[in-house]
Amino acid sequence: MNKDVIYIDTEDDITEIIGKIKASKEKIVALVPPKRIGVLQSAVNLRLLSRAATNAGKNLVLVTNNKALMALTSASMIPVAKNLQSKPEIIQAEELEIDENEDIIDGSQLEVGDMIKISDSTKDDDITDVIKEVNIDGENEKPSIKKSKNEVKIPNFSSFRKKLAIGIVLVLGLAGFLVWAIIYAPSAKIIVTTSTSPAPVSATLKLGTIEETDVAKGIIRTISKQIKKDVSVSFDATGTKDLGNKATGTVSVTNCDSSSPITLAAGTIFVANSGERFINNNQAIIPGFSGSAKACQDTGVGAGTVDIGVTASSAGTSYNIPAKSFSIVGIKGYVYSSGSAMTGGTSKPSTVVTASDIQKANQLLIDLSSEDVKQQLIKQFTTDEIVIADSFTVTRAEAVSVPALDAEATTKAKLTSATTFTMLAIAKSEMQLYLKGVYAKQITDKQKVYDDGANDVKLSGLLKTDTSSTVNISTIGKIGPNISEEFIINLVKGKRYGDVQSTVGAVSGVSDVDVKFPYFWVTNVPSDSKKIEVQFILKNA
């Protein structure tokens, strides 16, 4: 047969216990008292319990091994069991052995009898004869007082004061402890478990380096970090070139083609009739002819003439040529030129840097691993920032070769580029701002966001264009009932454990409630809100 077990609190009074017995739905009710039996130490209270159980049609059993309490139950005829599994039985009171002589009191054996004897024996005596005796010695008469056998002791007031002081300190200490234990120590932690549902978020956002985060426009602000450094590679020069001195001389130009001056720009090429090429160093203006064009062309009379300094296009002794006639590249008609002997050319075959060498070295620069720089950039961001790993970019300035193009390379050549490494991230505060705007469109007034998912955001699919960049974000938040800490605190103020569970447990969305008290004597939630802590636990989070 089923039984209902009722655990009695030390603070429960007899009416509360009777009420619990009557409220029980079982025929057998087992009462389990605390270590300090409290209200059950009264035989009258036990009889009241027995009568209440009988009137309610309940079979009452007391579960205890306290001998004093077991003895009290004999008068109320309440069955007793040592534990919930043992068989209950009614305790029989032990019969008292009676000694007939014990009822006779001999007054002479008591202290009060002794006092009567003393009073009787001394009542006719002169009190002065009992207390003192006078002796006469010579001329001087000095009374001599005999000490009584029952000499009165004088109290030690110093010891009394010390004990009194200790007692006062102990009383004050106890009072202070009670004040602390009753007023300051009580606190409570309410642990509320709520059920939540997932709230997925997925979107493609434009990364704004200047623009503010805007949910409507799909923009989220980013943070940029950079590292600037010169990146170099060494390479071998493969070109060959004569780096000796270039031959120089002059070319005389005659204009019989135009009556107007002819301008020859610097860098104009003069080609000797033997094929060597020479270049003028500076711009030259050839005056126009005067007189008859035919006379100028036949005899040179009236021609405009100028001498122009030229330098061989390449070094080498092969440009040391005697005086010859020259043609001018790009000039046609009756313009004649003849050069002096060219001298000063020397030969010095050398290894030089070619354009092909620089191109290959530039590819080596591009192929260099940048992983170490990428990791350095990632470390520059904090834990409050979400790094977009795919945003890592490398921007290189035009590479510079040392030695330069066509310059002699006596050792390894080096190609260097000023390089900028860049990476983007999104501050969690910006992500939370964006997610807050998204959830605001999804939840109702009776819901709130318990976890916005900002710590678990995944970034992918970075797409860069000349004008902007986009990235895909995805996360899952948690939405549950809109229960605030203030609401819970106002519900539980001053309530006991069971009342807190029943009150808070009835709130929609709450699946479990627990209360933690810091000390064993604290059984009620304080009325001071500052001493109540609320912790929410998300179920299925």
C-alpha positions as CSV (number, residue, x, y, z in Angstrom):
1,M,0.0,0.0,0.0
2,N,1.3,3.5,-0.8
3,K,2.2,5.9,1.9
4,D,2.8,9.6,2.0
5,V,6.1,10.8,3.6
6,I,6.0,14.2,5.3
7,Y,9.2,15.8,6.4
8,I,8.8,18.1,9.3
9,D,10.8,21.4,9.5
10,T,12.1,22.7,12.9
11,E,10.1,25.8,12.2
12,D,6.8,24.1,11.5
13,D,4.2,24.5,14.3
14,I,1.5,21.9,15.2
15,T,-1.2,23.5,13.0
16,E,1.0,23.3,9.9
17,I,1.8,19.6,10.6
18,I,-1.9,18.8,11.1
19,G,-2.7,20.7,7.9
20,K,-0.1,18.6,5.9
21,I,-1.6,15.4,7.4
22,K,-5.2,16.4,6.3
23,A,-3.9,17.4,2.8
24,S,-2.3,14.0,2.2
25,K,-4.0,11.9,-0.4
26,E,-2.7,8.6,1.0
27,K,-4.3,6.5,3.9
28,I,-0.9,6.0,5.5
29,V,1.1,9.1,6.5
30,A,4.7,8.8,7.7
31,L,6.0,11.8,9.7
32,V,9.8,12.2,9.6
33,P,10.8,14.8,12.4
34,P,14.1,16.7,12.3
35,K,17.0,16.0,14.6
36,R,15.7,18.7,16.9
37,I,12.2,17.3,17.5
38,G,10.7,20.8,18.1
39,V,6.9,20.8,18.6
40,L,6.9,16.9,18.9
41,Q,8.6,17.0,22.3
42,S,5.2,17.7,23.8
43,A,2.9,14.8,24.7
44,V,-0.1,17.1,24.2
45,N,0.9,17.9,20.6
46,L,1.4,14.1,19.9
47,R,-2.2,13.5,21.1
48,L,-3.5,16.3,18.9
49,L,-1.7,14.7,15.9
50,S,-3.2,11.3,16.7
51,R,-6.7,12.7,17.1
52,A,-6.4,14.8,13.8
53,A,-5.2,11.7,11.9
54,T,-8.0,9.6,13.3
55,N,-10.6,12.2,12.3
56,A,-9.2,12.5,8.8
57,G,-9.2,8.7,8.4
58,K,-5.4,8.5,8.2
59,N,-3.0,5.9,9.7
60,L,-0.3,7.9,11.3
61,V,3.3,6.5,11.7
62,L,6.2,8.4,13.3
63,V,9.6,7.6,11.8
64,T,12.3,8.2,14.4
65,N,14.9,6.5,16.6
66,N,14.9,9.2,19.2
67,K,14.3,7.4,22.5
68,A,12.7,10.4,24.2
69,L,10.3,10.9,21.4
70,M,9.5,7.1,21.2
71,A,8.7,7.2,24.9
72,L,6.3,10.1,24.4
73,T,4.4,8.3,21.7
74,S,3.2,5.5,24.1
75,A,0.7,7.9,25.7
76,S,-0.8,8.9,22.3
77,M,-0.7,5.4,20.9
78,I,1.1,6.5,17.7
79,P,3.0,3.6,16.0
80,V,6.7,4.2,15.6
81,A,9.1,2.9,12.9
82,K,12.9,3.3,13.0
83,N,13.0,3.9,9.2
84,L,10.7,4.0,6.2
85,Q,11.2,0.4,5.5
86,S,10.8,-1.1,9.0
87,K,7.6,-2.3,10.5
88,P,5.9,0.2,12.8
89,E,4.9,-0.7,16.4
90,I,3.3,0.9,19.4
91,I,5.8,1.6,22.2
92,Q,4.7,0.4,25.6
93,A,5.6,2.5,28.6
94,E,7.9,0.7,31.1
95,E,6.4,0.1,34.6
96,L,8.1,2.0,37.4
97,E,9.3,0.0,40.5
98,I,7.8,1.5,43.6
99,D,9.5,1.4,47.0
100,E,7.0,2.0,49.7
101,N,9.6,3.6,51.9
102,E,10.4,6.2,49.3
103,D,7.3,8.1,50.1
104,I,8.5,8.8,53.7
105,I,10.5,12.0,54.0
106,D,12.9,12.4,57.0
107,G,13.1,16.1,57.7
108,S,16.1,15.6,59.9
109,Q,18.2,14.5,57.0
110,L,17.6,17.7,55.1
111,E,19.5,20.9,55.5
112,V,16.4,22.7,56.5
113,G,16.1,20.2,59.4
114,D,19.7,21.0,60.5
115,M,18.8,24.7,60.6
116,I,15.8,23.9,62.8
117,K,18.0,21.9,65.2
118,I,20.5,24.8,65.5
119,S,17.7,27.3,66.0
120,D,16.2,25.2,68.8
121,S,19.5,24.6,70.6
122,T,20.5,28.3,70.6
123,K,17.2,30.1,71.0
124,D,17.6,30.5,74.9
125,D,21.3,31.4,74.9
126,D,22.6,34.9,75.1
127,I,23.8,35.7,71.6
128,T,26.7,37.7,73.0
129,D,28.0,34.6,74.9
130,V,28.0,32.6,71.8
131,I,29.8,35.1,69.7
132,K,32.5,36.4,72.0
133,E,34.4,35.9,75.3
134,V,36.0,38.6,77.4
135,N,39.5,38.1,79.1
136,I,41.0,40.5,81.7
137,D,44.8,40.8,81.4
138,G,46.5,43.0,84.0
139,E,45.5,46.6,84.1
140,N,44.3,46.7,80.5
141,E,41.1,45.2,79.6
142,K,40.9,44.0,76.0
143,P,38.0,42.1,74.7
144,S,38.9,38.9,72.8
145,I,36.4,37.7,70.3
146,K,36.4,34.0,69.4
147,K,36.0,33.2,65.8
148,S,33.0,31.3,64.9
149,K,33.5,27.9,63.3
150,N,31.1,28.9,60.5
151,E,33.2,32.0,59.5
152,V,31.6,34.1,56.6
153,K,33.7,34.2,53.4
154,I,34.3,37.6,51.8
155,P,33.6,37.5,48.0
156,N,36.6,38.1,45.6
157,F,35.4,41.1,43.7
158,S,38.4,41.2,41.3
159,S,37.6,37.7,40.0
160,F,33.9,38.6,39.8
161,R,34.7,41.7,37.7
162,K,36.9,39.6,35.3
163,K,34.2,37.0,34.9
164,L,31.6,39.7,34.4
165,A,33.8,41.3,31.6
166,I,34.3,38.0,29.9
167,G,30.6,37.4,30.0
168,I,29.8,40.8,28.5
169,V,32.3,40.2,25.7
170,L,30.7,36.9,24.9
171,V,27.2,38.3,25.0
172,L,28.2,41.2,22.7
173,G,30.0,38.7,20.3
174,L,27.0,36.5,20.2
175,A,24.7,39.5,19.6
176,G,27.0,40.7,16.8
177,F,27.0,37.2,15.2
178,L,23.2,37.0,15.4
179,V,22.9,40.5,13.8
180,W,25.3,39.4,11.0
181,A,23.6,36.0,10.6
182,I,20.1,37.4,10.5
183,I,20.5,40.7,8.8
184,Y,23.6,40.7,6.6
185,A,24.4,37.0,5.8
186,P,21.2,35.9,4.2
187,S,21.3,35.9,0.4
188,A,20.0,33.7,-2.4
189,K,20.8,32.5,-5.9
190,I,17.9,31.7,-8.1
191,I,18.8,29.4,-11.0
192,V,16.1,29.5,-13.7
193,T,16.3,27.1,-16.6
194,T,14.4,28.3,-19.7
195,S,13.7,26.6,-23.0
196,T,15.0,28.3,-26.1
197,S,14.5,27.8,-29.8
198,P,17.2,28.3,-32.5
199,A,17.1,31.5,-34.6
200,P,19.3,31.1,-37.7
201,V,20.7,34.2,-39.5
202,S,22.2,34.1,-43.0
203,A,23.1,37.1,-45.1
204,T,25.5,38.6,-47.7
205,L,26.9,41.9,-46.3
206,K,28.8,44.7,-47.9
207,L,32.0,45.4,-46.1
208,G,32.2,49.1,-45.2
209,T,35.5,50.6,-44.3
210,I,34.0,54.1,-43.9
211,E,30.2,53.5,-43.9
212,E,28.4,52.7,-40.6
213,T,26.7,49.4,-40.0
214,D,23.2,49.5,-41.5
215,V,20.8,46.5,-41.4
216,A,18.5,48.0,-44.0
217,K,21.3,48.5,-46.5
218,G,23.1,45.3,-45.7
219,I,26.3,47.1,-44.7
220,I,28.6,46.2,-41.8
221,R,31.6,48.3,-40.7
222,T,35.0,46.7,-40.8
223,I,38.4,47.2,-39.2
224,S,41.6,47.2,-41.3
225,K,45.1,46.3,-40.2
226,Q,48.3,46.8,-42.3
227,I,51.9,45.8,-42.3
228,K,54.3,47.6,-44.7
229,K,57.7,46.2,-45.6
230,D,60.2,45.9,-48.4
231,V,60.2,42.4,-49.9
232,S,63.3,41.3,-52.0
233,V,64.5,38.4,-54.1
234,S,68.0,37.8,-55.4
235,F,68.6,36.7,-59.0
236,D,71.3,36.1,-61.5
237,A,71.9,38.6,-64.4
238,T,72.2,36.8,-67.7
239,G,72.7,39.6,-70.3
240,T,76.0,40.6,-71.9
241,K,77.0,44.1,-73.1
242,D,80.0,46.1,-74.0
243,L,80.3,48.7,-71.2
244,G,83.4,50.4,-72.6
245,N,83.4,54.1,-73.7
246,K,81.4,55.4,-76.6
247,A,83.1,57.1,-79.5
248,T,82.3,60.8,-80.1
249,G,82.7,63.4,-82.9
250,T,80.7,65.9,-85.0
251,V,78.4,65.8,-87.9
252,S,78.0,68.8,-90.3
253,V,74.5,69.2,-91.6
254,T,73.7,71.3,-94.8
255,N,70.1,72.4,-95.6
256,C,69.4,72.9,-99.3
257,D,65.8,71.6,-99.0
258,S,64.0,74.4,-97.2
259,S,64.3,78.1,-96.9
260,S,62.9,77.7,-93.4
261,P,65.0,76.3,-90.5
262,I,64.9,72.6,-89.8
263,T,64.9,71.4,-86.2
264,L,66.6,68.1,-85.2
265,A,65.5,66.9,-81.8
266,A,68.0,65.5,-79.3
267,G,68.3,61.7,-79.9
268,T,68.2,62.0,-83.6
269,I,70.0,59.1,-85.2
270,F,72.8,59.7,-87.7
271,V,73.9,56.6,-89.7
272,A,77.3,56.4,-91.2
273,N,77.6,55.0,-94.8
274,S,79.4,52.0,-93.1
275,G,76.4,51.3,-90.8
276,E,77.6,52.7,-87.4
277,R,74.9,54.7,-85.6
278,F,75.5,58.0,-83.7
279,I,73.0,60.1,-81.7
280,N,73.0,63.9,-81.2
281,N,73.2,64.9,-77.6
282,N,71.2,68.1,-77.9
283,Q,68.6,69.7,-80.1
284,A,70.0,71.4,-83.2
285,I,68.4,74.0,-85.6
286,I,69.6,74.0,-89.2
287,P,69.1,77.4,-90.9
288,G,67.2,77.5,-94.3
289,F,69.0,78.1,-97.5
290,S,69.1,81.5,-99.3
291,G,69.3,82.3,-102.9
292,S,68.6,79.7,-105.6
293,A,67.6,76.2,-104.5
294,K,69.3,74.8,-107.6
295,A,72.5,76.7,-107.0
296,C,72.4,75.4,-103.3
297,Q,71.8,71.9,-104.4
298,D,74.5,72.0,-107.2
299,T,77.2,74.0,-105.5
300,G,76.1,74.5,-101.9
301,V,76.0,78.3,-102.4
302,G,73.6,79.9,-99.9
303,A,73.0,76.6,-97.9
304,G,72.2,76.7,-94.2
305,T,74.8,74.7,-92.3
306,V,75.4,73.7,-88.6
307,D,77.9,71.3,-86.8
308,I,76.2,68.9,-84.4
309,G,78.0,66.9,-81.6
310,V,77.2,63.1,-81.7
311,T,77.9,60.0,-79.6
312,A,78.0,56.4,-80.7
313,S,74.9,54.4,-79.9
314,S,77.1,51.7,-78.3
315,A,80.5,51.4,-76.7
316,G,83.4,49.7,-78.5
317,T,86.4,50.4,-80.6
318,S,84.4,49.6,-83.7
319,Y,82.8,53.1,-83.5
320,N,86.2,54.8,-83.9
321,I,85.7,55.5,-87.6
322,P,87.2,58.0,-90.0
323,A,85.3,60.9,-91.5
324,K,82.4,59.8,-93.5
325,S,79.1,60.9,-94.9
326,F,75.9,60.3,-92.8
327,S,72.2,60.0,-93.4
328,I,69.7,61.3,-91.0
329,V,66.9,59.0,-89.9
330,G,63.6,60.7,-90.6
331,I,65.0,63.5,-92.8
332,K,64.5,63.4,-96.6
333,G,65.2,65.7,-99.4
334,Y,68.3,67.9,-100.0
335,V,69.8,67.7,-96.5
336,Y,73.4,66.6,-96.5
337,S,75.5,65.6,-93.6
338,S,79.2,64.5,-93.2
339,G,81.0,63.5,-90.1
340,S,84.4,64.0,-88.7
341,A,86.5,61.2,-87.5
342,M,85.0,59.5,-84.5
343,T,87.3,58.7,-81.6
344,G,87.4,57.6,-77.9
345,G,85.5,54.3,-78.2
346,T,86.7,51.4,-75.9
347,S,85.5,47.9,-75.3
348,K,84.6,46.3,-72.0
349,P,82.4,43.1,-72.3
350,S,80.3,42.8,-69.1
351,T,77.4,40.8,-67.6
352,V,74.3,43.0,-67.3
353,V,70.7,42.8,-66.1
354,T,68.2,42.3,-68.8
355,A,64.4,42.9,-68.9
356,S,63.9,39.2,-69.0
357,D,65.9,38.8,-65.8
358,I,63.8,41.4,-64.0
359,Q,60.6,39.8,-65.2
360,K,61.6,36.4,-63.8
361,A,62.6,37.9,-60.5
362,N,59.3,39.8,-60.3
363,Q,57.5,36.4,-60.5
364,L,59.7,35.1,-57.7
365,L,58.4,38.0,-55.6
366,I,54.8,37.1,-56.3
367,D,55.4,33.5,-55.5
368,L,57.0,34.2,-52.1
369,S,54.9,32.9,-49.2
370,S,53.2,35.5,-47.1
371,E,51.8,33.2,-44.4
372,D,54.1,34.5,-41.7
373,V,52.9,38.1,-42.4
374,K,49.3,36.9,-42.4
375,Q,49.7,35.4,-39.0
376,Q,51.3,38.6,-37.7
377,L,48.3,40.5,-38.9
378,I,45.8,38.1,-37.3
379,K,47.6,38.6,-34.0
380,Q,47.1,42.3,-34.2
381,F,43.3,41.8,-33.9
382,T,41.7,41.2,-30.4
383,T,39.3,38.5,-29.2
384,D,36.5,41.1,-29.6
385,E,37.1,41.2,-33.4
386,I,36.1,38.6,-36.0
387,V,38.9,38.2,-38.5
388,I,38.0,37.8,-42.2
389,A,40.8,35.5,-43.2
390,D,40.0,35.6,-46.9
391,S,40.4,39.4,-46.9
392,F,44.3,39.1,-46.7
393,T,45.7,41.1,-49.6
394,V,49.2,41.9,-50.9
395,T,49.8,45.2,-52.7
396,R,53.3,45.6,-54.3
397,A,54.8,48.8,-55.6
398,E,56.8,48.7,-58.9
399,A,59.9,46.6,-58.2
400,V,63.4,48.2,-58.4
401,S,66.4,46.2,-59.6
402,V,69.9,46.7,-58.3
403,P,71.9,46.8,-60.5
404,A,69.4,48.5,-62.9
405,L,68.4,47.3,-66.3
406,D,71.4,47.0,-68.6
407,A,73.7,47.8,-65.7
408,E,76.7,45.6,-65.0
409,A,76.1,42.9,-62.3
410,T,79.3,41.8,-60.7
411,T,77.4,39.8,-58.0
412,K,73.9,38.6,-57.4
413,A,71.3,41.2,-58.5
414,K,68.3,42.0,-56.2
415,L,64.8,43.0,-57.0
416,T,62.9,44.9,-54.2
417,S,59.3,45.9,-53.9
418,A,57.7,48.1,-51.3
419,T,54.8,45.8,-50.2
420,T,51.7,46.5,-48.1
421,F,49.9,43.6,-46.5
422,T,46.2,44.2,-45.4
423,M,43.6,42.2,-43.6
424,L,40.0,43.1,-42.5
425,A,38.0,42.1,-39.4
426,I,34.5,42.9,-38.0
427,A,34.2,44.1,-34.4
428,K,31.9,41.9,-32.4
429,S,30.1,45.0,-31.2
430,E,29.3,45.8,-34.9
431,M,28.2,42.2,-35.5
432,Q,26.0,42.4,-32.4
433,L,24.5,45.7,-33.6
434,Y,23.6,44.1,-36.9
435,L,22.2,40.9,-35.4
436,K,20.1,43.0,-32.9
437,G,18.5,44.7,-35.9
438,V,17.8,41.4,-37.6
439,Y,16.3,39.8,-34.5
440,A,14.2,42.8,-33.8
441,K,12.2,41.9,-37.0
442,Q,11.8,38.3,-35.9
443,I,10.7,38.2,-32.3
444,T,7.5,39.3,-30.5
445,D,7.1,41.3,-27.3
446,K,6.8,38.1,-25.3
447,Q,10.2,36.9,-26.5
448,K,13.8,38.0,-26.0
449,V,17.2,37.0,-27.4
450,Y,19.2,34.9,-25.0
451,D,22.2,34.4,-27.3
452,D,22.7,36.5,-30.4
453,G,25.2,34.1,-31.9
454,A,27.9,36.8,-32.4
455,N,30.5,34.5,-30.8
456,D,29.8,31.8,-33.3
457,V,29.5,33.7,-36.6
458,K,31.0,32.0,-39.6
459,L,32.3,34.1,-42.5
460,S,32.7,32.8,-46.1
461,G,32.6,33.7,-49.8
462,L,34.5,36.9,-49.7
463,L,34.0,38.7,-53.1
464,K,36.1,41.7,-54.1
465,T,35.5,44.1,-56.8
466,D,37.2,47.4,-57.8
467,T,34.7,49.4,-55.8
468,S,33.6,47.1,-52.9
469,S,33.8,43.8,-51.1
470,T,31.1,41.4,-49.8
471,V,31.1,38.5,-47.4
472,N,28.6,35.8,-46.4
473,I,27.7,35.5,-42.7
474,S,25.9,32.8,-40.9
475,T,25.1,32.0,-37.2
476,I,22.4,30.6,-35.0
477,G,21.0,32.6,-32.1
478,K,18.7,31.5,-29.2
479,I,15.3,33.0,-28.6
480,G,13.2,32.3,-25.5
481,P,10.6,33.8,-23.2
482,N,11.0,37.4,-22.2
483,I,11.9,37.0,-18.5
484,S,14.0,39.7,-16.8
485,E,16.1,39.4,-13.7
486,E,14.0,42.1,-12.1
487,F,10.8,40.2,-12.8
488,I,12.2,37.0,-11.1
489,I,13.5,39.0,-8.1
490,N,10.1,40.6,-7.5
491,L,8.5,37.2,-7.6
492,V,10.8,35.5,-5.1
493,K,11.3,38.2,-2.5
494,G,10.8,36.8,1.1
495,K,9.6,33.4,-0.2
496,R,10.8,29.9,1.0
497,Y,12.3,27.3,-1.2
498,G,9.1,25.5,-2.1
499,D,7.2,28.7,-2.7
500,V,9.9,30.0,-5.1
501,Q,9.8,26.7,-7.1
502,S,6.0,26.8,-7.5
503,T,5.8,30.5,-8.2
504,V,8.7,30.8,-10.8
505,G,8.0,27.4,-12.2
506,A,4.5,28.6,-13.2
507,V,6.0,31.3,-15.5
508,S,5.7,30.4,-19.2
509,G,8.9,29.2,-20.7
510,V,10.5,28.1,-17.4
511,S,11.3,24.4,-17.3
512,D,13.2,24.2,-13.9
513,V,13.9,26.3,-10.9
514,D,16.5,25.9,-8.1
515,V,17.5,28.0,-5.1
516,K,20.9,28.1,-3.5
517,F,21.3,29.5,0.0
518,P,24.8,30.3,1.4
519,Y,24.2,29.1,5.0
520,F,22.2,26.3,6.5
521,W,20.2,28.6,8.7
522,V,19.0,30.7,5.7
523,T,15.7,29.2,4.5
524,N,14.0,32.3,3.0
525,V,14.9,34.5,0.1
526,P,15.8,38.0,1.4
527,S,13.5,40.9,0.7
528,D,16.5,43.0,-0.3
529,S,16.9,42.8,-4.1
530,K,20.6,43.5,-3.9
531,K,21.0,40.1,-2.1
532,I,19.3,38.1,-4.8
533,E,21.2,36.8,-7.8
534,V,19.4,35.4,-10.8
535,Q,21.1,33.0,-13.2
536,F,19.5,31.9,-16.4
537,I,20.4,28.5,-17.9
538,L,19.5,27.8,-21.5
539,K,18.0,24.4,-22.2
540,N,19.0,23.0,-25.6
541,A,21.4,25.9,-26.0
